[in-house]
Amino acid sequence: MSEPTISEENAPQCAVCSSKIVDLPTNRVIATENNGEVEYKHFCDAGCESSYHT
């Protein structure tokens, strides 16, 4: 098994289920602008991203 590219300690959390996202090939990121600042929402998979939008 290979080493993860990011440690669990530093990994982002899914915006829906709060799971740590470490080397998940299904993860998704949405970037939005809010008052001149870029905000990132991380999702562990398409299901969580879909839940966020509904």
PyMOL Python script that loads the backbone (N, CA, C, O; Angstrom):
from pymol import cmd

cmd.read_pdbstr("""\
ATOM      1  N   MET A   1       0.842  -1.167   0.000  1.00  0.00           N
ATOM      2  CA  MET A   1       0.000   0.000   0.000  1.00  0.00           C
ATOM      3  C   MET A   1       0.892   1.237   0.000  1.00  0.00           C
ATOM      4  O   MET A   1       1.905   1.268   0.699  1.00  0.00           O
ATOM      5  N   SER A   2       0.529   2.250  -0.772  1.00  0.00           N
ATOM      6  CA  SER A   2       1.338   3.452  -0.864  1.00  0.00           C
ATOM      7  C   SER A   2       0.969   4.445   0.229  1.00  0.00           C
ATOM      8  O   SER A   2      -0.116   4.384   0.807  1.00  0.00           O
ATOM      9  N   GLU A   3       1.881   5.347   0.495  1.00  0.00           N
ATOM     10  CA  GLU A   3       1.647   6.391   1.477  1.00  0.00           C
ATOM     11  C   GLU A   3       0.671   7.421   0.914  1.00  0.00           C
ATOM     12  O   GLU A   3       0.750   7.737  -0.273  1.00  0.00           O
ATOM     13  N   PRO A   4      -0.241   7.953   1.719  1.00  0.00           N
ATOM     14  CA  PRO A   4      -1.145   9.002   1.235  1.00  0.00           C
ATOM     15  C   PRO A   4      -0.359  10.258   0.875  1.00  0.00           C
ATOM     16  O   PRO A   4       0.691  10.530   1.457  1.00  0.00           O
ATOM     17  N   THR A   5      -0.873  11.019  -0.086  1.00  0.00           N
ATOM     18  CA  THR A   5      -0.187  12.243  -0.505  1.00  0.00           C
ATOM     19  C   THR A   5      -0.404  13.390   0.472  1.00  0.00           C
ATOM     20  O   THR A   5       0.340  14.369   0.444  1.00  0.00           O
ATOM     21  N   ILE A   6      -1.397  13.288   1.324  1.00  0.00           N
ATOM     22  CA  ILE A   6      -1.661  14.296   2.340  1.00  0.00           C
ATOM     23  C   ILE A   6      -1.990  13.575   3.649  1.00  0.00           C
ATOM     24  O   ILE A   6      -2.695  12.566   3.660  1.00  0.00           O
ATOM     25  N   SER A   7      -1.473  14.106   4.730  1.00  0.00           N
ATOM     26  CA  SER A   7      -1.736  13.445   6.009  1.00  0.00           C
ATOM     27  C   SER A   7      -3.185  13.682   6.421  1.00  0.00           C
ATOM     28  O   SER A   7      -3.793  14.687   6.053  1.00  0.00           O
ATOM     29  N   GLU A   8      -3.720  12.751   7.181  1.00  0.00           N
ATOM     30  CA  GLU A   8      -5.105  12.899   7.648  1.00  0.00           C
ATOM     31  C   GLU A   8      -5.259  14.153   8.512  1.00  0.00           C
ATOM     32  O   GLU A   8      -6.309  14.795   8.510  1.00  0.00           O
ATOM     33  N   GLU A   9      -4.223  14.485   9.232  1.00  0.00           N
ATOM     34  CA  GLU A   9      -4.244  15.669  10.087  1.00  0.00           C
ATOM     35  C   GLU A   9      -4.464  16.953   9.268  1.00  0.00           C
ATOM     36  O   GLU A   9      -5.141  17.872   9.729  1.00  0.00           O
ATOM     37  N   ASN A  10      -3.900  17.014   8.069  1.00  0.00           N
ATOM     38  CA  ASN A  10      -3.990  18.206   7.223  1.00  0.00           C
ATOM     39  C   ASN A  10      -5.047  18.106   6.124  1.00  0.00           C
ATOM     40  O   ASN A  10      -5.234  19.046   5.351  1.00  0.00           O
ATOM     41  N   ALA A  11      -5.725  16.985   6.056  1.00  0.00           N
ATOM     42  CA  ALA A  11      -6.703  16.758   4.986  1.00  0.00           C
ATOM     43  C   ALA A  11      -7.963  17.600   5.187  1.00  0.00           C
ATOM     44  O   ALA A  11      -8.389  17.828   6.320  1.00  0.00           O
ATOM     45  N   PRO A  12      -8.556  18.061   4.085  1.00  0.00           N
ATOM     46  CA  PRO A  12      -9.820  18.797   4.211  1.00  0.00           C
ATOM     47  C   PRO A  12     -10.946  17.850   4.610  1.00  0.00           C
ATOM     48  O   PRO A  12     -10.845  16.636   4.431  1.00  0.00           O
ATOM     49  N   GLN A  13     -12.012  18.417   5.149  1.00  0.00           N
ATOM     50  CA  GLN A  13     -13.185  17.628   5.527  1.00  0.00           C
ATOM     51  C   GLN A  13     -14.288  17.841   4.504  1.00  0.00           C
ATOM     52  O   GLN A  13     -14.423  18.922   3.931  1.00  0.00           O
ATOM     53  N   CYS A  14     -15.071  16.798   4.285  1.00  0.00           N
ATOM     54  CA  CYS A  14     -16.229  16.888   3.410  1.00  0.00           C
ATOM     55  C   CYS A  14     -17.210  17.896   4.009  1.00  0.00           C
ATOM     56  O   CYS A  14     -17.487  17.859   5.208  1.00  0.00           O
ATOM     57  N   ALA A  15     -17.735  18.796   3.171  1.00  0.00           N
ATOM     58  CA  ALA A  15     -18.662  19.834   3.629  1.00  0.00           C
ATOM     59  C   ALA A  15     -20.001  19.261   4.086  1.00  0.00           C
ATOM     60  O   ALA A  15     -20.774  19.962   4.740  1.00  0.00           O
ATOM     61  N   VAL A  16     -20.292  18.000   3.755  1.00  0.00           N
ATOM     62  CA  VAL A  16     -21.576  17.393   4.122  1.00  0.00           C
ATOM     63  C   VAL A  16     -21.419  16.405   5.276  1.00  0.00           C
ATOM     64  O   VAL A  16     -22.086  16.542   6.301  1.00  0.00           O
ATOM     65  N   CYS A  17     -20.542  15.410   5.118  1.00  0.00           N
ATOM     66  CA  CYS A  17     -20.457  14.343   6.128  1.00  0.00           C
ATOM     67  C   CYS A  17     -19.268  14.491   7.084  1.00  0.00           C
ATOM     68  O   CYS A  17     -19.136  13.715   8.031  1.00  0.00           O
ATOM     69  N   SER A  18     -18.413  15.472   6.845  1.00  0.00           N
ATOM     70  CA  SER A  18     -17.251  15.773   7.689  1.00  0.00           C
ATOM     71  C   SER A  18     -16.159  14.715   7.663  1.00  0.00           C
ATOM     72  O   SER A  18     -15.244  14.763   8.485  1.00  0.00           O
ATOM     73  N   SER A  19     -16.231  13.754   6.735  1.00  0.00           N
ATOM     74  CA  SER A  19     -15.155  12.769   6.604  1.00  0.00           C
ATOM     75  C   SER A  19     -13.899  13.456   6.110  1.00  0.00           C
ATOM     76  O   SER A  19     -13.965  14.369   5.287  1.00  0.00           O
ATOM     77  N   LYS A  20     -12.747  13.015   6.613  1.00  0.00           N
ATOM     78  CA  LYS A  20     -11.475  13.531   6.125  1.00  0.00           C
ATOM     79  C   LYS A  20     -11.250  12.992   4.706  1.00  0.00           C
ATOM     80  O   LYS A  20     -11.475  11.809   4.448  1.00  0.00           O
ATOM     81  N   ILE A  21     -10.818  13.837   3.811  1.00  0.00           N
ATOM     82  CA  ILE A  21     -10.602  13.441   2.419  1.00  0.00           C
ATOM     83  C   ILE A  21      -9.111  13.209   2.214  1.00  0.00           C
ATOM     84  O   ILE A  21      -8.342  14.153   2.029  1.00  0.00           O
ATOM     85  N   VAL A  22      -8.715  11.938   2.252  1.00  0.00           N
ATOM     86  CA  VAL A  22      -7.324  11.542   2.069  1.00  0.00           C
ATOM     87  C   VAL A  22      -7.268  10.548   0.920  1.00  0.00           C
ATOM     88  O   VAL A  22      -7.737   9.418   1.049  1.00  0.00           O
ATOM     89  N   ASP A  23      -6.699  10.961  -0.197  1.00  0.00           N
ATOM     90  CA  ASP A  23      -6.514  10.099  -1.372  1.00  0.00           C
ATOM     91  C   ASP A  23      -7.786   9.417  -1.842  1.00  0.00           C
ATOM     92  O   ASP A  23      -7.761   8.233  -2.177  1.00  0.00           O
ATOM     93  N   LEU A  24      -8.892  10.137  -1.872  1.00  0.00           N
ATOM     94  CA  LEU A  24     -10.135   9.597  -2.416  1.00  0.00           C
ATOM     95  C   LEU A  24     -10.242  10.009  -3.875  1.00  0.00           C
ATOM     96  O   LEU A  24     -10.328  11.202  -4.166  1.00  0.00           O
ATOM     97  N   PRO A  25     -10.239   9.058  -4.797  1.00  0.00           N
ATOM     98  CA  PRO A  25     -10.322   9.419  -6.215  1.00  0.00           C
ATOM     99  C   PRO A  25     -11.684   9.984  -6.601  1.00  0.00           C
ATOM    100  O   PRO A  25     -11.845  10.508  -7.703  1.00  0.00           O
ATOM    101  N   THR A  26     -12.661   9.884  -5.709  1.00  0.00           N
ATOM    102  CA  THR A  26     -14.010  10.378  -6.007  1.00  0.00           C
ATOM    103  C   THR A  26     -14.249  11.775  -5.465  1.00  0.00           C
ATOM    104  O   THR A  26     -15.341  12.319  -5.632  1.00  0.00           O
ATOM    105  N   ASN A  27     -13.246  12.374  -4.815  1.00  0.00           N
ATOM    106  CA  ASN A  27     -13.476  13.678  -4.193  1.00  0.00           C
ATOM    107  C   ASN A  27     -13.734  14.765  -5.231  1.00  0.00           C
ATOM    108  O   ASN A  27     -13.296  14.673  -6.377  1.00  0.00           O
ATOM    109  N   ARG A  28     -14.451  15.788  -4.802  1.00  0.00           N
ATOM    110  CA  ARG A  28     -14.791  16.921  -5.658  1.00  0.00           C
ATOM    111  C   ARG A  28     -14.578  18.200  -4.866  1.00  0.00           C
ATOM    112  O   ARG A  28     -14.733  18.229  -3.645  1.00  0.00           O
ATOM    113  N   VAL A  29     -14.219  19.260  -5.586  1.00  0.00           N
ATOM    114  CA  VAL A  29     -13.996  20.561  -4.961  1.00  0.00           C
ATOM    115  C   VAL A  29     -14.727  21.612  -5.782  1.00  0.00           C
ATOM    116  O   VAL A  29     -14.649  21.621  -7.010  1.00  0.00           O
ATOM    117  N   ILE A  30     -15.432  22.487  -5.098  1.00  0.00           N
ATOM    118  CA  ILE A  30     -16.103  23.608  -5.749  1.00  0.00           C
ATOM    119  C   ILE A  30     -15.505  24.884  -5.181  1.00  0.00           C
ATOM    120  O   ILE A  30     -15.440  25.062  -3.964  1.00  0.00           O
ATOM    121  N   ALA A  31     -15.069  25.768  -6.065  1.00  0.00           N
ATOM    122  CA  ALA A  31     -14.534  27.061  -5.649  1.00  0.00           C
ATOM    123  C   ALA A  31     -15.565  28.136  -5.952  1.00  0.00           C
ATOM    124  O   ALA A  31     -16.136  28.175  -7.042  1.00  0.00           O
ATOM    125  N   THR A  32     -15.797  29.008  -4.978  1.00  0.00           N
ATOM    126  CA  THR A  32     -16.711  30.136  -5.173  1.00  0.00           C
ATOM    127  C   THR A  32     -16.023  31.402  -4.670  1.00  0.00           C
ATOM    128  O   THR A  32     -15.075  31.345  -3.887  1.00  0.00           O
ATOM    129  N   GLU A  33     -16.515  32.527  -5.131  1.00  0.00           N
ATOM    130  CA  GLU A  33     -15.987  33.825  -4.717  1.00  0.00           C
ATOM    131  C   GLU A  33     -16.979  34.460  -3.760  1.00  0.00           C
ATOM    132  O   GLU A  33     -18.182  34.474  -4.018  1.00  0.00           O
ATOM    133  N   ASN A  34     -16.471  34.982  -2.661  1.00  0.00           N
ATOM    134  CA  ASN A  34     -17.311  35.641  -1.671  1.00  0.00           C
ATOM    135  C   ASN A  34     -16.580  36.893  -1.190  1.00  0.00           C
ATOM    136  O   ASN A  34     -15.593  36.801  -0.461  1.00  0.00           O
ATOM    137  N   ASN A  35     -17.069  38.055  -1.599  1.00  0.00           N
ATOM    138  CA  ASN A  35     -16.449  39.336  -1.214  1.00  0.00           C
ATOM    139  C   ASN A  35     -14.967  39.402  -1.570  1.00  0.00           C
ATOM    140  O   ASN A  35     -14.153  39.879  -0.781  1.00  0.00           O
ATOM    141  N   GLY A  36     -14.624  38.920  -2.763  1.00  0.00           N
ATOM    142  CA  GLY A  36     -13.248  38.970  -3.228  1.00  0.00           C
ATOM    143  C   GLY A  36     -12.355  37.864  -2.720  1.00  0.00           C
ATOM    144  O   GLY A  36     -11.178  37.816  -3.078  1.00  0.00           O
ATOM    145  N   GLU A  37     -12.870  36.980  -1.904  1.00  0.00           N
ATOM    146  CA  GLU A  37     -12.109  35.850  -1.364  1.00  0.00           C
ATOM    147  C   GLU A  37     -12.602  34.551  -1.997  1.00  0.00           C
ATOM    148  O   GLU A  37     -13.804  34.363  -2.183  1.00  0.00           O
ATOM    149  N   VAL A  38     -11.680  33.668  -2.322  1.00  0.00           N
ATOM    150  CA  VAL A  38     -12.056  32.368  -2.873  1.00  0.00           C
ATOM    151  C   VAL A  38     -12.319  31.416  -1.717  1.00  0.00           C
ATOM    152  O   VAL A  38     -11.507  31.296  -0.799  1.00  0.00           O
ATOM    153  N   GLU A  39     -13.463  30.739  -1.771  1.00  0.00           N
ATOM    154  CA  GLU A  39     -13.816  29.739  -0.765  1.00  0.00           C
ATOM    155  C   GLU A  39     -13.922  28.387  -1.453  1.00  0.00           C
ATOM    156  O   GLU A  39     -14.462  28.286  -2.555  1.00  0.00           O
ATOM    157  N   TYR A  40     -13.414  27.364  -0.813  1.00  0.00           N
ATOM    158  CA  TYR A  40     -13.446  26.015  -1.365  1.00  0.00           C
ATOM    159  C   TYR A  40     -14.339  25.128  -0.518  1.00  0.00           C
ATOM    160  O   TYR A  40     -14.238  25.118   0.709  1.00  0.00           O
ATOM    161  N   LYS A  41     -15.205  24.390  -1.173  1.00  0.00           N
ATOM    162  CA  LYS A  41     -16.030  23.370  -0.522  1.00  0.00           C
ATOM    163  C   LYS A  41     -15.535  22.024  -1.033  1.00  0.00           C
ATOM    164  O   LYS A  41     -15.451  21.803  -2.241  1.00  0.00           O
ATOM    165  N   HIS A  42     -15.213  21.137  -0.119  1.00  0.00           N
ATOM    166  CA  HIS A  42     -14.708  19.810  -0.462  1.00  0.00           C
ATOM    167  C   HIS A  42     -15.801  18.782  -0.211  1.00  0.00           C
ATOM    168  O   HIS A  42     -16.541  18.878   0.768  1.00  0.00           O
ATOM    169  N   PHE A  43     -15.898  17.803  -1.096  1.00  0.00           N
ATOM    170  CA  PHE A  43     -16.875  16.725  -0.986  1.00  0.00           C
ATOM    171  C   PHE A  43     -16.168  15.398  -1.231  1.00  0.00           C
ATOM    172  O   PHE A  43     -15.312  15.301  -2.111  1.00  0.00           O
ATOM    173  N   CYS A  44     -16.523  14.376  -0.457  1.00  0.00           N
ATOM    174  CA  CYS A  44     -15.849  13.083  -0.606  1.00  0.00           C
ATOM    175  C   CYS A  44     -16.327  12.315  -1.837  1.00  0.00           C
ATOM    176  O   CYS A  44     -15.600  11.466  -2.353  1.00  0.00           O
ATOM    177  N   ASP A  45     -17.543  12.603  -2.313  1.00  0.00           N
ATOM    178  CA  ASP A  45     -18.040  11.930  -3.513  1.00  0.00           C
ATOM    179  C   ASP A  45     -19.218  12.698  -4.104  1.00  0.00           C
ATOM    180  O   ASP A  45     -19.644  13.713  -3.554  1.00  0.00           O
ATOM    181  N   ALA A  46     -19.736  12.214  -5.217  1.00  0.00           N
ATOM    182  CA  ALA A  46     -20.839  12.878  -5.911  1.00  0.00           C
ATOM    183  C   ALA A  46     -22.108  12.917  -5.065  1.00  0.00           C
ATOM    184  O   ALA A  46     -22.881  13.870  -5.157  1.00  0.00           O
ATOM    185  N   GLY A  47     -22.329  11.905  -4.250  1.00  0.00           N
ATOM    186  CA  GLY A  47     -23.515  11.862  -3.395  1.00  0.00           C
ATOM    187  C   GLY A  47     -23.527  12.998  -2.381  1.00  0.00           C
ATOM    188  O   GLY A  47     -24.557  13.639  -2.173  1.00  0.00           O
ATOM    189  N   CYS A  48     -22.392  13.247  -1.754  1.00  0.00           N
ATOM    190  CA  CYS A  48     -22.311  14.342  -0.788  1.00  0.00           C
ATOM    191  C   CYS A  48     -22.432  15.679  -1.490  1.00  0.00           C
ATOM    192  O   CYS A  48     -23.078  16.588  -0.969  1.00  0.00           O
ATOM    193  N   GLU A  49     -21.826  15.823  -2.659  1.00  0.00           N
ATOM    194  CA  GLU A  49     -21.951  17.079  -3.400  1.00  0.00           C
ATOM    195  C   GLU A  49     -23.412  17.325  -3.771  1.00  0.00           C
ATOM    196  O   GLU A  49     -23.899  18.451  -3.663  1.00  0.00           O
ATOM    197  N   SER A  50     -24.102  16.291  -4.202  1.00  0.00           N
ATOM    198  CA  SER A  50     -25.521  16.407  -4.562  1.00  0.00           C
ATOM    199  C   SER A  50     -26.354  16.804  -3.347  1.00  0.00           C
ATOM    200  O   SER A  50     -27.243  17.649  -3.456  1.00  0.00           O
ATOM    201  N   SER A  51     -26.075  16.207  -2.197  1.00  0.00           N
ATOM    202  CA  SER A  51     -26.793  16.541  -0.963  1.00  0.00           C
ATOM    203  C   SER A  51     -26.586  17.991  -0.578  1.00  0.00           C
ATOM    204  O   SER A  51     -27.506  18.628  -0.063  1.00  0.00           O
ATOM    205  N   TYR A  52     -25.406  18.524  -0.815  1.00  0.00           N
ATOM    206  CA  TYR A  52     -25.094  19.908  -0.482  1.00  0.00           C
ATOM    207  C   TYR A  52     -25.936  20.880  -1.296  1.00  0.00           C
ATOM    208  O   TYR A  52     -26.353  21.924  -0.793  1.00  0.00           O
ATOM    209  N   HIS A  53     -26.188  20.530  -2.571  1.00  0.00           N
ATOM    210  CA  HIS A  53     -26.921  21.407  -3.475  1.00  0.00           C
ATOM    211  C   HIS A  53     -28.429  21.302  -3.350  1.00  0.00           C
ATOM    212  O   HIS A  53     -29.151  22.096  -3.953  1.00  0.00           O
ATOM    213  N   THR A  54     -28.923  20.336  -2.578  1.00  0.00           N
ATOM    214  CA  THR A  54     -30.385  20.179  -2.456  1.00  0.00           C
ATOM    215  C   THR A  54     -30.887  20.672  -1.127  1.00  0.00           C
ATOM    216  O   THR A  54     -32.087  20.614  -0.860  1.00  0.00           O
TER     217      THR A  54
END
""", "prot")
cmd.dss("prot")
cmd.show_as("cartoon", "prot")
cmd.util.cbc("prot")
cmd.orient("prot")
